[in-house]
C-alpha cells in the first residue's frame, strides 16, 4: 500500500522531477538485487529467526519514516530502506518453509506466495479508499501502513518466540562468517542445476515484468479497450496466478518439477505470441488468464526445485540467489522490451521476443536434464 496507489501522486506532490519519477519507483527494488543473497546466506549460518527479526523491524519502522519526508530526494532514501524488508523476508521465509516441509515444498511455498499476492491485491483498494476519505491525506495512509507494519512485527515476535522449526541445520556462530558465505556462493555457482533453475526464474520474471507494463499499453492503444475492461483483463491474470499457484505447487510435489516447468513455459509462450493478433475483449481475457496459469505452473516449481538441488546448509543461500535472479529479470524485462517496442516490429515484435525467451529457457532446461523426481531423487547431467 505504500507504493500503490500512493507513491506516484505523493512523489509528484513533493516536486519530484519527471525524469526521476522512475528512480523513485525502482528505489525499493534495488535492495532485492543487493541483499537477498547475503541475507538468506546469513540465515543459513545464524538461523532464520534473527534474520526474519531484522526484516520485521524494517517493515514496522519504514512506514513512519514517510511521515517526516519534506523533499523528493528523501522519498528515494526511504523507499530504498523500505525495500530491505521484502528483499530479506521473502527468500528467508521460503527457505524456512522448504526446510520445514521437505515433501510439500511446492505446495507450501506456493501458498505463501499466493498469500503475499492477496495482500498486494487488497492494498490498492484499501489505499485508494483511505486517500478518498482523507482527500489525499498521505500522512494518514502511511500511518495506516505503519500500524500494519507494527502488527506484523508483533506477530513475528510471537512466532519467533516458539521453539523449533526455524533453526537451520547449522546455527553455529563463527568469526569466519564472510568466508562461509563466499564458500556457499561458490558452491552455488558450481552447481549446474542451480544455474539452470535461476535462468528459468530470471526468464519468467523478465517476461512477467514486460507483460505487466506493456500489455496495458497494447490494450489501450491497439485494442482500444476502456479502462474498466483493461482492469478486468490485467486483474484476471493476477487472480489466476493467486488461485493456480498452490494447486500447481501440489502437482509438482506429486509428479516432479520437470513437467510443470516445461509445460508452463510452452503454454505461456503460445499465449503471448497470440496476444497481438487479437483486439477482442473475450479472447484477450482468456489469454490473460491462461498466461497467469502458465506462469504459476513454472514459478510454483522453481523455488522447491532449487532447494531440492542443494544441501540443507545452503537452502537459504539458494533461495536468496533465486530471488536475486528474479529481481534482475523483472528489472531488465521492461527496459529491453521498451527498446524492441520502439522498432518497426512494435507490439508483435515485443510479444514475439517474450515468447522466444520462454521457449529458449524451456529448451535449455530440457537439454540440461535437471529435474526433481517423484520422491527425492535428483538427476543432474553435467556432461558436456
VOGULO-899688 format. One record per residue (C-alpha): residue number from 1; x, y, z. Coordinates in nm, 3 decimals. Layout:
REM residues N
k NUM X X Y Y Z Z $
...
END
This chain:
REM residues 384
k 1 X 0.000 Y 0.000 Z 0.000 $
k 2 X 0.298 Y 0.231 Z 0.049 $
k 3 X 0.356 Y 0.202 Z -0.326 $
k 4 X 0.020 Y 0.151 Z -0.491 $
k 5 X -0.171 Y 0.381 Z -0.531 $
k 6 X 0.001 Y 0.650 Z -0.324 $
k 7 X 0.362 Y 0.663 Z -0.444 $
k 8 X 0.315 Y 0.839 Z -0.778 $
k 9 X 0.091 Y 1.124 Z -0.651 $
k 10 X 0.298 Y 1.161 Z -0.334 $
k 11 X 0.619 Y 1.189 Z -0.535 $
k 12 X 0.456 Y 1.443 Z -0.765 $
k 13 X 0.333 Y 1.648 Z -0.470 $
k 14 X 0.692 Y 1.668 Z -0.345 $
k 15 X 0.805 Y 1.821 Z -0.674 $
k 16 X 0.998 Y 1.517 Z -0.797 $
k 17 X 1.148 Y 1.589 Z -1.142 $
k 18 X 0.965 Y 1.387 Z -1.407 $
k 19 X 1.293 Y 1.237 Z -1.521 $
k 20 X 1.348 Y 1.090 Z -1.173 $
k 21 X 1.000 Y 0.950 Z -1.108 $
k 22 X 1.120 Y 0.614 Z -1.232 $
k 23 X 1.405 Y 0.619 Z -0.981 $
k 24 X 1.155 Y 0.675 Z -0.701 $
k 25 X 0.953 Y 0.376 Z -0.821 $
k 26 X 1.253 Y 0.146 Z -0.855 $
k 27 X 1.438 Y 0.253 Z -0.538 $
k 28 X 1.270 Y -0.020 Z -0.333 $
k 29 X 1.363 Y -0.295 Z -0.582 $
k 30 X 1.736 Y -0.224 Z -0.572 $
k 31 X 1.785 Y -0.387 Z -0.228 $
k 32 X 1.646 Y -0.708 Z -0.373 $
k 33 X 1.946 Y -0.734 Z -0.602 $
k 34 X 2.187 Y -0.630 Z -0.328 $
k 35 X 2.087 Y -0.810 Z -0.009 $
k 36 X 1.859 Y -1.105 Z -0.087 $
k 37 X 2.152 Y -1.342 Z -0.133 $
k 38 X 2.365 Y -1.218 Z 0.163 $
k 39 X 2.064 Y -1.209 Z 0.398 $
k 40 X 1.949 Y -1.558 Z 0.303 $
k 41 X 2.306 Y -1.687 Z 0.335 $
k 42 X 2.330 Y -1.540 Z 0.685 $
k 43 X 2.012 Y -1.725 Z 0.776 $
k 44 X 2.191 Y -2.049 Z 0.686 $
k 45 X 2.470 Y -1.961 Z 0.928 $
k 46 X 2.294 Y -1.792 Z 1.220 $
k 47 X 1.941 Y -1.928 Z 1.183 $
k 48 X 1.622 Y -1.786 Z 1.034 $
k 49 X 1.492 Y -1.616 Z 1.349 $
k 50 X 1.748 Y -1.338 Z 1.369 $
k 51 X 1.727 Y -1.251 Z 1.002 $
k 52 X 1.346 Y -1.254 Z 0.998 $
k 53 X 1.351 Y -1.027 Z 1.302 $
k 54 X 1.556 Y -0.771 Z 1.108 $
k 55 X 1.308 Y -0.788 Z 0.820 $
k 56 X 1.011 Y -0.742 Z 1.055 $
k 57 X 1.180 Y -0.440 Z 1.216 $
k 58 X 1.220 Y -0.272 Z 0.877 $
k 59 X 0.856 Y -0.349 Z 0.792 $
k 60 X 0.747 Y -0.183 Z 1.117 $
k 61 X 0.979 Y 0.119 Z 1.115 $
k 62 X 0.993 Y 0.222 Z 0.747 $
k 63 X 0.630 Y 0.342 Z 0.712 $
k 64 X 0.674 Y 0.601 Z 0.985 $
k 65 X 0.975 Y 0.748 Z 0.804 $
k 66 X 0.739 Y 0.864 Z 0.527 $
k 67 X 0.571 Y 1.095 Z 0.779 $
k 68 X 0.887 Y 1.307 Z 0.804 $
k 69 X 0.961 Y 1.343 Z 0.433 $
k 70 X 0.981 Y 1.706 Z 0.323 $
k 71 X 1.168 Y 1.678 Z -0.008 $
k 72 X 1.158 Y 1.438 Z -0.301 $
k 73 X 1.513 Y 1.305 Z -0.258 $
k 74 X 1.423 Y 1.192 Z 0.094 $
k 75 X 1.149 Y 0.976 Z -0.057 $
k 76 X 1.412 Y 0.786 Z -0.258 $
k 77 X 1.610 Y 0.715 Z 0.059 $
k 78 X 1.303 Y 0.595 Z 0.250 $
k 79 X 1.192 Y 0.376 Z -0.042 $
k 80 X 1.540 Y 0.225 Z -0.057 $
k 81 X 1.531 Y 0.148 Z 0.316 $
k 82 X 1.178 Y 0.006 Z 0.292 $
k 83 X 1.290 Y -0.227 Z 0.012 $
k 84 X 1.517 Y -0.417 Z 0.250 $
k 85 X 1.211 Y -0.560 Z 0.427 $
k 86 X 1.083 Y -0.765 Z 0.133 $
k 87 X 1.432 Y -0.834 Z -0.001 $
k 88 X 1.515 Y -1.013 Z 0.325 $
k 89 X 1.176 Y -1.154 Z 0.415 $
k 90 X 1.081 Y -1.345 Z 0.100 $
k 91 X 1.387 Y -1.567 Z 0.040 $
k 92 X 1.440 Y -1.638 Z 0.410 $
k 93 X 1.075 Y -1.731 Z 0.459 $
k 94 X 1.082 Y -1.956 Z 0.153 $
k 95 X 1.394 Y -2.123 Z 0.291 $
k 96 X 1.215 Y -2.174 Z 0.623 $
k 97 X 0.920 Y -2.338 Z 0.451 $
k 98 X 1.148 Y -2.555 Z 0.237 $
k 99 X 1.321 Y -2.688 Z 0.549 $
k 100 X 1.002 Y -2.745 Z 0.745 $
k 101 X 0.809 Y -2.919 Z 0.467 $
k 102 X 1.061 Y -3.113 Z 0.256 $
k 103 X 0.795 Y -3.331 Z 0.089 $
k 104 X 0.548 Y -3.046 Z 0.028 $
k 105 X 0.779 Y -2.765 Z -0.074 $
k 106 X 0.597 Y -2.682 Z -0.396 $
k 107 X 0.255 Y -2.653 Z -0.234 $
k 108 X 0.359 Y -2.472 Z 0.084 $
k 109 X 0.589 Y -2.218 Z -0.082 $
k 110 X 0.315 Y -2.152 Z -0.338 $
k 111 X 0.058 Y -2.094 Z -0.064 $
k 112 X 0.295 Y -1.841 Z 0.094 $
k 113 X 0.349 Y -1.665 Z -0.241 $
k 114 X -0.025 Y -1.653 Z -0.311 $
k 115 X -0.083 Y -1.503 Z 0.034 $
k 116 X 0.162 Y -1.222 Z -0.041 $
k 117 X -0.015 Y -1.167 Z -0.374 $
k 118 X -0.351 Y -1.141 Z -0.197 $
k 119 X -0.206 Y -0.872 Z 0.030 $
k 120 X -0.072 Y -0.682 Z -0.269 $
k 121 X -0.410 Y -0.717 Z -0.439 $
k 122 X -0.601 Y -0.572 Z -0.144 $
k 123 X -0.357 Y -0.285 Z -0.090 $
k 124 X -0.459 Y -0.061 Z -0.387 $
k 125 X -0.827 Y -0.082 Z -0.297 $
k 126 X -0.772 Y -0.005 Z 0.071 $
k 127 X -0.511 Y 0.261 Z -0.002 $
k 128 X -0.731 Y 0.426 Z -0.263 $
k 129 X -1.022 Y 0.431 Z -0.019 $
k 130 X -0.807 Y 0.594 Z 0.251 $
k 131 X -0.689 Y 0.860 Z 0.006 $
k 132 X -1.050 Y 0.919 Z -0.098 $
k 133 X -1.172 Y 0.958 Z 0.261 $
k 134 X -0.885 Y 1.188 Z 0.361 $
k 135 X -0.865 Y 1.397 Z 0.042 $
k 136 X -0.523 Y 1.262 Z -0.048 $
k 137 X -0.403 Y 1.261 Z 0.309 $
k 138 X -0.066 Y 1.097 Z 0.253 $
k 139 X 0.027 Y 1.100 Z 0.620 $
k 140 X -0.296 Y 0.922 Z 0.714 $
k 141 X -0.223 Y 0.649 Z 0.462 $
k 142 X 0.136 Y 0.597 Z 0.571 $
k 143 X 0.029 Y 0.596 Z 0.936 $
k 144 X -0.211 Y 0.316 Z 0.844 $
k 145 X 0.075 Y 0.132 Z 0.675 $
k 146 X 0.277 Y 0.182 Z 0.992 $
k 147 X 0.003 Y 0.023 Z 1.202 $
k 148 X 0.004 Y -0.276 Z 0.966 $
k 149 X 0.382 Y -0.297 Z 0.993 $
k 150 X 0.379 Y -0.286 Z 1.373 $
k 151 X 0.106 Y -0.551 Z 1.379 $
k 152 X 0.320 Y -0.774 Z 1.159 $
k 153 X 0.618 Y -0.707 Z 1.387 $
k 154 X 0.424 Y -0.815 Z 1.696 $
k 155 X 0.302 Y -1.131 Z 1.522 $
k 156 X 0.659 Y -1.202 Z 1.415 $
k 157 X 0.785 Y -1.167 Z 1.774 $
k 158 X 0.522 Y -1.414 Z 1.894 $
k 159 X 0.601 Y -1.655 Z 1.610 $
k 160 X 0.976 Y -1.636 Z 1.655 $
k 161 X 0.944 Y -1.699 Z 2.026 $
k 162 X 0.826 Y -2.053 Z 1.951 $
k 163 X 1.095 Y -2.317 Z 1.975 $
k 164 X 1.176 Y -2.541 Z 1.683 $
k 165 X 1.116 Y -2.510 Z 1.312 $
k 166 X 1.316 Y -2.200 Z 1.233 $
k 167 X 1.664 Y -2.314 Z 1.322 $
k 168 X 1.886 Y -2.429 Z 1.042 $
k 169 X 2.086 Y -2.748 Z 1.038 $
k 170 X 2.389 Y -2.536 Z 1.113 $
k 171 X 2.342 Y -2.249 Z 1.356 $
k 172 X 2.693 Y -2.218 Z 1.490 $
k 173 X 2.837 Y -1.873 Z 1.532 $
k 174 X 3.174 Y -1.817 Z 1.377 $
k 175 X 3.423 Y -1.543 Z 1.315 $
k 176 X 3.456 Y -1.669 Z 0.960 $
k 177 X 3.109 Y -1.569 Z 0.851 $
k 178 X 3.229 Y -1.399 Z 0.535 $
k 179 X 3.434 Y -1.700 Z 0.436 $
k 180 X 3.138 Y -1.931 Z 0.487 $
k 181 X 2.911 Y -1.706 Z 0.283 $
k 182 X 3.158 Y -1.685 Z -0.004 $
k 183 X 3.214 Y -2.059 Z 0.007 $
k 184 X 2.839 Y -2.114 Z -0.014 $
k 185 X 2.807 Y -1.880 Z -0.311 $
k 186 X 3.093 Y -2.055 Z -0.485 $
k 187 X 2.918 Y -2.387 Z -0.432 $
k 188 X 2.601 Y -2.247 Z -0.585 $
k 189 X 2.788 Y -2.118 Z -0.890 $
k 190 X 2.946 Y -2.461 Z -0.938 $
k 191 X 2.606 Y -2.630 Z -0.927 $
k 192 X 2.478 Y -2.658 Z -1.283 $
k 193 X 2.124 Y -2.729 Z -1.164 $
k 194 X 2.111 Y -2.412 Z -0.956 $
k 195 X 2.225 Y -2.201 Z -1.251 $
k 196 X 1.969 Y -2.354 Z -1.486 $
k 197 X 1.679 Y -2.307 Z -1.243 $
k 198 X 1.791 Y -1.949 Z -1.179 $
k 199 X 1.792 Y -1.890 Z -1.554 $
k 200 X 1.434 Y -2.017 Z -1.570 $
k 201 X 1.334 Y -1.784 Z -1.286 $
k 202 X 1.503 Y -1.482 Z -1.442 $
k 203 X 1.342 Y -1.556 Z -1.780 $
k 204 X 0.995 Y -1.594 Z -1.630 $
k 205 X 1.016 Y -1.265 Z -1.441 $
k 206 X 1.179 Y -1.090 Z -1.737 $
k 207 X 0.865 Y -1.177 Z -1.932 $
k 208 X 0.626 Y -1.105 Z -1.645 $
k 209 X 0.777 Y -0.762 Z -1.584 $
k 210 X 0.739 Y -0.672 Z -1.952 $
k 211 X 0.383 Y -0.811 Z -1.976 $
k 212 X 0.278 Y -0.629 Z -1.659 $
k 213 X 0.396 Y -0.299 Z -1.804 $
k 214 X 0.335 Y -0.320 Z -2.179 $
k 215 X 0.017 Y -0.525 Z -2.203 $
k 216 X -0.174 Y -0.228 Z -2.062 $
k 217 X -0.036 Y -0.017 Z -2.346 $
k 218 X -0.142 Y -0.272 Z -2.607 $
k 219 X -0.491 Y -0.299 Z -2.463 $
k 220 X -0.543 Y 0.077 Z -2.466 $
k 221 X -0.352 Y 0.183 Z -2.779 $
k 222 X -0.418 Y -0.108 Z -3.016 $
k 223 X -0.720 Y -0.294 Z -2.880 $
k 224 X -0.884 Y 0.039 Z -2.785 $
k 225 X -1.039 Y -0.104 Z -2.470 $
k 226 X -1.181 Y 0.115 Z -2.195 $
k 227 X -1.002 Y 0.139 Z -1.860 $
k 228 X -1.253 Y -0.087 Z -1.685 $
k 229 X -1.204 Y -0.366 Z -1.941 $
k 230 X -0.828 Y -0.326 Z -1.915 $
k 231 X -0.852 Y -0.356 Z -1.539 $
k 232 X -1.053 Y -0.677 Z -1.571 $
k 233 X -0.801 Y -0.832 Z -1.810 $
k 234 X -0.498 Y -0.739 Z -1.600 $
k 235 X -0.670 Y -0.830 Z -1.274 $
k 236 X -0.782 Y -1.168 Z -1.406 $
k 237 X -0.418 Y -1.255 Z -1.471 $
k 238 X -0.325 Y -1.189 Z -1.109 $
k 239 X -0.631 Y -1.372 Z -0.975 $
k 240 X -0.546 Y -1.675 Z -1.193 $
k 241 X -0.189 Y -1.665 Z -1.061 $
k 242 X -0.304 Y -1.648 Z -0.698 $
k 243 X -0.553 Y -1.932 Z -0.730 $
k 244 X -0.349 Y -2.160 Z -0.955 $
k 245 X -0.014 Y -2.141 Z -0.781 $
k 246 X -0.088 Y -2.358 Z -0.472 $
k 247 X -0.254 Y -2.623 Z -0.690 $
k 248 X 0.036 Y -2.623 Z -0.933 $
k 249 X 0.277 Y -2.649 Z -0.641 $
k 250 X 0.092 Y -2.952 Z -0.510 $
k 251 X 0.105 Y -3.112 Z -0.854 $
k 252 X 0.480 Y -3.052 Z -0.877 $
k 253 X 0.524 Y -3.221 Z -0.538 $
k 254 X 0.349 Y -3.530 Z -0.674 $
k 255 X 0.480 Y -3.561 Z -1.030 $
k 256 X 0.811 Y -3.375 Z -1.006 $
k 257 X 0.922 Y -3.030 Z -1.119 $
k 258 X 1.018 Y -3.108 Z -1.478 $
k 259 X 0.673 Y -3.130 Z -1.641 $
k 260 X 0.520 Y -2.815 Z -1.482 $
k 261 X 0.822 Y -2.604 Z -1.576 $
k 262 X 0.834 Y -2.718 Z -1.940 $
k 263 X 0.457 Y -2.725 Z -1.992 $
k 264 X 0.404 Y -2.390 Z -1.820 $
k 265 X 0.674 Y -2.228 Z -2.034 $
k 266 X 0.521 Y -2.366 Z -2.353 $
k 267 X 0.169 Y -2.255 Z -2.260 $
k 268 X 0.286 Y -1.903 Z -2.177 $
k 269 X 0.491 Y -1.890 Z -2.497 $
k 270 X 0.197 Y -1.983 Z -2.720 $
k 271 X -0.044 Y -1.745 Z -2.548 $
k 272 X 0.191 Y -1.446 Z -2.551 $
k 273 X 0.268 Y -1.475 Z -2.921 $
k 274 X -0.111 Y -1.477 Z -2.981 $
k 275 X -0.185 Y -1.154 Z -2.791 $
k 276 X -0.102 Y -0.901 Z -3.067 $
k 277 X -0.325 Y -1.081 Z -3.317 $
k 278 X -0.644 Y -1.009 Z -3.127 $
k 279 X -0.830 Y -0.699 Z -3.016 $
k 280 X -1.142 Y -0.870 Z -2.883 $
k 281 X -1.209 Y -0.848 Z -2.511 $
k 282 X -1.322 Y -1.211 Z -2.457 $
k 283 X -1.017 Y -1.351 Z -2.636 $
k 284 X -0.774 Y -1.120 Z -2.456 $
k 285 X -0.945 Y -1.200 Z -2.126 $
k 286 X -0.892 Y -1.574 Z -2.163 $
k 287 X -0.540 Y -1.528 Z -2.298 $
k 288 X -0.455 Y -1.327 Z -1.986 $
k 289 X -0.598 Y -1.594 Z -1.756 $
k 290 X -0.411 Y -1.864 Z -1.947 $
k 291 X -0.084 Y -1.675 Z -1.915 $
k 292 X -0.139 Y -1.638 Z -1.540 $
k 293 X -0.189 Y -2.014 Z -1.508 $
k 294 X 0.117 Y -2.091 Z -1.724 $
k 295 X 0.330 Y -1.852 Z -1.520 $
k 296 X 0.203 Y -2.015 Z -1.199 $
k 297 X 0.298 Y -2.361 Z -1.326 $
k 298 X 0.661 Y -2.258 Z -1.365 $
k 299 X 0.724 Y -2.044 Z -1.059 $
k 300 X 0.546 Y -2.291 Z -0.830 $
k 301 X 0.824 Y -2.536 Z -0.917 $
k 302 X 1.139 Y -2.322 Z -0.934 $
k 303 X 1.174 Y -2.244 Z -0.562 $
k 304 X 1.119 Y -2.602 Z -0.442 $
k 305 X 1.339 Y -2.738 Z -0.721 $
k 306 X 1.638 Y -2.520 Z -0.632 $
k 307 X 1.605 Y -2.623 Z -0.267 $
k 308 X 1.600 Y -2.987 Z -0.381 $
k 309 X 1.930 Y -2.939 Z -0.562 $
k 310 X 2.140 Y -2.811 Z -0.271 $
k 311 X 2.236 Y -2.945 Z 0.075 $
k 312 X 2.027 Y -2.823 Z 0.368 $
k 313 X 2.307 Y -2.590 Z 0.476 $
k 314 X 2.266 Y -2.390 Z 0.153 $
k 315 X 1.888 Y -2.376 Z 0.119 $
k 316 X 1.876 Y -2.015 Z 0.236 $
k 317 X 2.155 Y -1.910 Z 0.002 $
k 318 X 1.986 Y -2.086 Z -0.290 $
k 319 X 1.660 Y -1.900 Z -0.222 $
k 320 X 1.849 Y -1.572 Z -0.199 $
k 321 X 2.023 Y -1.640 Z -0.528 $
k 322 X 1.691 Y -1.727 Z -0.692 $
k 323 X 1.534 Y -1.408 Z -0.554 $
k 324 X 1.823 Y -1.201 Z -0.689 $
k 325 X 1.782 Y -1.352 Z -1.035 $
k 326 X 1.410 Y -1.282 Z -1.016 $
k 327 X 1.477 Y -0.913 Z -0.948 $
k 328 X 1.734 Y -0.895 Z -1.227 $
k 329 X 1.491 Y -1.047 Z -1.475 $
k 330 X 1.199 Y -0.829 Z -1.369 $
k 331 X 1.416 Y -0.518 Z -1.395 $
k 332 X 1.558 Y -0.598 Z -1.739 $
k 333 X 1.228 Y -0.710 Z -1.894 $
k 334 X 1.061 Y -0.368 Z -1.933 $
k 335 X 1.389 Y -0.199 Z -2.031 $
k 336 X 1.479 Y -0.434 Z -2.316 $
k 337 X 1.119 Y -0.473 Z -2.428 $
k 338 X 1.083 Y -0.096 Z -2.449 $
k 339 X 1.371 Y -0.087 Z -2.697 $
k 340 X 1.208 Y -0.363 Z -2.904 $
k 341 X 0.873 Y -0.184 Z -2.897 $
k 342 X 1.041 Y 0.125 Z -3.045 $
k 343 X 1.142 Y -0.073 Z -3.357 $
k 344 X 0.923 Y -0.125 Z -3.663 $
k 345 X 0.809 Y -0.461 Z -3.521 $
k 346 X 0.623 Y -0.282 Z -3.238 $
k 347 X 0.391 Y -0.498 Z -3.022 $
k 348 X 0.415 Y -0.806 Z -3.241 $
k 349 X 0.790 Y -0.796 Z -3.214 $
k 350 X 0.771 Y -0.731 Z -2.840 $
k 351 X 0.544 Y -1.029 Z -2.766 $
k 352 X 0.737 Y -1.249 Z -3.010 $
k 353 X 1.060 Y -1.166 Z -2.823 $
k 354 X 0.899 Y -1.259 Z -2.492 $
k 355 X 0.780 Y -1.589 Z -2.635 $
k 356 X 1.128 Y -1.656 Z -2.769 $
k 357 X 1.277 Y -1.601 Z -2.422 $
k 358 X 1.038 Y -1.854 Z -2.272 $
k 359 X 1.088 Y -2.120 Z -2.536 $
k 360 X 1.465 Y -2.076 Z -2.523 $
k 361 X 1.472 Y -2.118 Z -2.145 $
k 362 X 1.248 Y -2.426 Z -2.171 $
k 363 X 1.481 Y -2.581 Z -2.430 $
k 364 X 1.788 Y -2.511 Z -2.214 $
k 365 X 1.612 Y -2.663 Z -1.912 $
k 366 X 1.511 Y -2.972 Z -2.108 $
k 367 X 1.855 Y -3.029 Z -2.257 $
k 368 X 2.024 Y -2.982 Z -1.919 $
k 369 X 1.815 Y -3.267 Z -1.779 $
k 370 X 1.784 Y -3.101 Z -1.439 $
k 371 X 1.473 Y -3.213 Z -1.263 $
k 372 X 1.329 Y -3.330 Z -0.936 $
k 373 X 1.188 Y -3.678 Z -0.935 $
k 374 X 0.872 Y -3.805 Z -0.768 $
k 375 X 1.037 Y -3.854 Z -0.430 $
k 376 X 1.381 Y -3.720 Z -0.350 $
k 377 X 1.597 Y -3.837 Z -0.633 $
k 378 X 1.768 Y -3.565 Z -0.833 $
k 379 X 1.938 Y -3.613 Z -1.166 $
k 380 X 2.183 Y -3.355 Z -1.291 $
k 381 X 2.367 Y -3.424 Z -1.612 $
k 382 X 2.677 Y -3.202 Z -1.618 $
k 383 X 2.836 Y -3.377 Z -1.914 $
k 384 X 2.948 Y -3.151 Z -2.193 $
END
